[in-house]
């Protein structure tokens, strides 16, 4: 048996050959699974890229990304309307969900509420993530859209001279899809943010109180800065979910193949485009749809890379 040292206690103990063998097997399995994930990611990118190759060769990058016409009859394809809709709905959803989600996480991680009330609320927030997207879409059509029709009409009549509100609301459009996306990503942000806040070392709170900090000073100057990397990670994960959401957005955004500055106008996203046209597509249209899917794949990959960069920089600053 080989003596080993416990790093936490400094005490040595004897490890059997079986234990060392199990550790080595686990280590190699972990490496194999990690490499397998990378290979799967590369295989998906390669397959989508190969299927999109005819469209890439015909339209190039600039013409496809900046083109606003998507006409299967004439075999003219430009994905700017869908790219714009994907980015706008996702970022509006973040603007709505981030302050609410982080605020809910703070309330559910601190002792603002009695434990008998807090625990059911935690369960209910996490339960939102289990609701199918088609249910969100139906709820948006039959409940949220009629509920918002009157106030959105008032906004259009009052502030219609602003391009963002220049189009009369019809019950379908970018604004309603963004609100539904915000509701859908809310449990992701709140759950991950709460876990990050709860995971902060309690000695930091005690030290802040010992130095005379108030509860709110401790929260905003010690607890949140310590947990900020986890909060940012949750936000970026929610952004990736919002960009890839399909069914609820397809049911609510209107699926119009023309860009508009107005939030009340109907629009489209890459996911909605794929859901609407892929089943009946053929020839160059399939390649163009795969090209759009490849762009969505790259966008979500960039979001994850950005999240890793931001989190790593925050961790370095904390150190």
Secondary structure in CASP SS format (residue, H / E / C, confidence):
PFRMAT SS
TARGET T0000
AUTHOR 0000-0000-0000
METHOD secondary structure of the structure
MODEL  1
X C 1.00
X E 1.00
X E 1.00
X E 1.00
X E 1.00
X C 1.00
X C 1.00
X C 1.00
X C 1.00
X C 1.00
X C 1.00
X E 1.00
X E 1.00
X E 1.00
X E 1.00
X C 1.00
X H 1.00
X H 1.00
X H 1.00
X H 1.00
X H 1.00
X H 1.00
X H 1.00
X H 1.00
X H 1.00
X H 1.00
X H 1.00
X H 1.00
X H 1.00
X H 1.00
X H 1.00
X H 1.00
X H 1.00
X H 1.00
X H 1.00
X H 1.00
X H 1.00
X H 1.00
X H 1.00
X H 1.00
X H 1.00
X H 1.00
X H 1.00
X H 1.00
X H 1.00
X H 1.00
X H 1.00
X H 1.00
X H 1.00
X H 1.00
X H 1.00
X H 1.00
X H 1.00
X H 1.00
X H 1.00
X H 1.00
X H 1.00
X H 1.00
X H 1.00
X C 1.00
X C 1.00
X H 1.00
X H 1.00
X H 1.00
X H 1.00
X H 1.00
X C 1.00
X C 1.00
X C 1.00
X E 1.00
X E 1.00
X C 1.00
X C 1.00
X C 1.00
X C 1.00
X E 1.00
X E 1.00
X C 1.00
X C 1.00
X H 1.00
X H 1.00
X H 1.00
X H 1.00
X H 1.00
X H 1.00
X H 1.00
X H 1.00
X H 1.00
X H 1.00
X H 1.00
X H 1.00
X H 1.00
X H 1.00
X H 1.00
X H 1.00
X H 1.00
X H 1.00
X H 1.00
X H 1.00
X H 1.00
X H 1.00
X H 1.00
X H 1.00
X H 1.00
X H 1.00
X H 1.00
X H 1.00
X H 1.00
X H 1.00
X C 1.00
X C 1.00
X C 1.00
X C 1.00
X C 1.00
X H 1.00
X H 1.00
X H 1.00
X H 1.00
X H 1.00
X H 1.00
X H 1.00
X H 1.00
X H 1.00
X H 1.00
X H 1.00
X H 1.00
X H 1.00
X H 1.00
X H 1.00
X H 1.00
X C 1.00
X C 1.00
X H 1.00
X H 1.00
X H 1.00
X H 1.00
X H 1.00
X H 1.00
X H 1.00
X H 1.00
X H 1.00
X H 1.00
X H 1.00
X H 1.00
X H 1.00
X H 1.00
X H 1.00
X H 1.00
X H 1.00
X H 1.00
X H 1.00
X H 1.00
X H 1.00
X H 1.00
X H 1.00
X H 1.00
X H 1.00
X H 1.00
X H 1.00
X C 1.00
X C 1.00
X C 1.00
X H 1.00
X H 1.00
X H 1.00
X C 1.00
X C 1.00
X C 1.00
X C 1.00
X C 1.00
X C 1.00
X C 1.00
X C 1.00
X H 1.00
X H 1.00
X H 1.00
X H 1.00
X H 1.00
X H 1.00
X H 1.00
X H 1.00
X H 1.00
X H 1.00
X H 1.00
X H 1.00
X H 1.00
X H 1.00
X H 1.00
X H 1.00
X H 1.00
X H 1.00
X H 1.00
X H 1.00
X H 1.00
X H 1.00
X H 1.00
X H 1.00
X H 1.00
X C 1.00
X C 1.00
X C 1.00
X H 1.00
X H 1.00
X H 1.00
X H 1.00
X H 1.00
X H 1.00
X H 1.00
X H 1.00
X H 1.00
X C 1.00
X C 1.00
X C 1.00
X C 1.00
X H 1.00
X H 1.00
X H 1.00
X H 1.00
X H 1.00
X H 1.00
X H 1.00
X H 1.00
X H 1.00
X H 1.00
X H 1.00
X H 1.00
X H 1.00
X H 1.00
X H 1.00
X H 1.00
X H 1.00
X H 1.00
X H 1.00
X H 1.00
X H 1.00
X H 1.00
X H 1.00
X H 1.00
X H 1.00
X H 1.00
X H 1.00
X H 1.00
X H 1.00
X H 1.00
X C 1.00
X C 1.00
X H 1.00
X H 1.00
X H 1.00
X H 1.00
X H 1.00
X H 1.00
X C 1.00
X E 1.00
X C 1.00
X C 1.00
X C 1.00
X C 1.00
X C 1.00
X C 1.00
X C 1.00
X C 1.00
X C 1.00
X C 1.00
X C 1.00
X C 1.00
X E 1.00
X C 1.00
X C 1.00
X H 1.00
X H 1.00
X H 1.00
X H 1.00
X H 1.00
X H 1.00
X H 1.00
X H 1.00
X H 1.00
X H 1.00
X H 1.00
X C 1.00
X C 1.00
X C 1.00
X H 1.00
X H 1.00
X H 1.00
X H 1.00
X H 1.00
X H 1.00
X H 1.00
X H 1.00
X H 1.00
X H 1.00
X H 1.00
X H 1.00
X H 1.00
X H 1.00
X H 1.00
X H 1.00
X H 1.00
X H 1.00
X H 1.00
X H 1.00
X H 1.00
X H 1.00
X H 1.00
X H 1.00
X H 1.00
X H 1.00
X H 1.00
X H 1.00
X H 1.00
X H 1.00
X H 1.00
X H 1.00
X H 1.00
X H 1.00
X H 1.00
X C 1.00
END
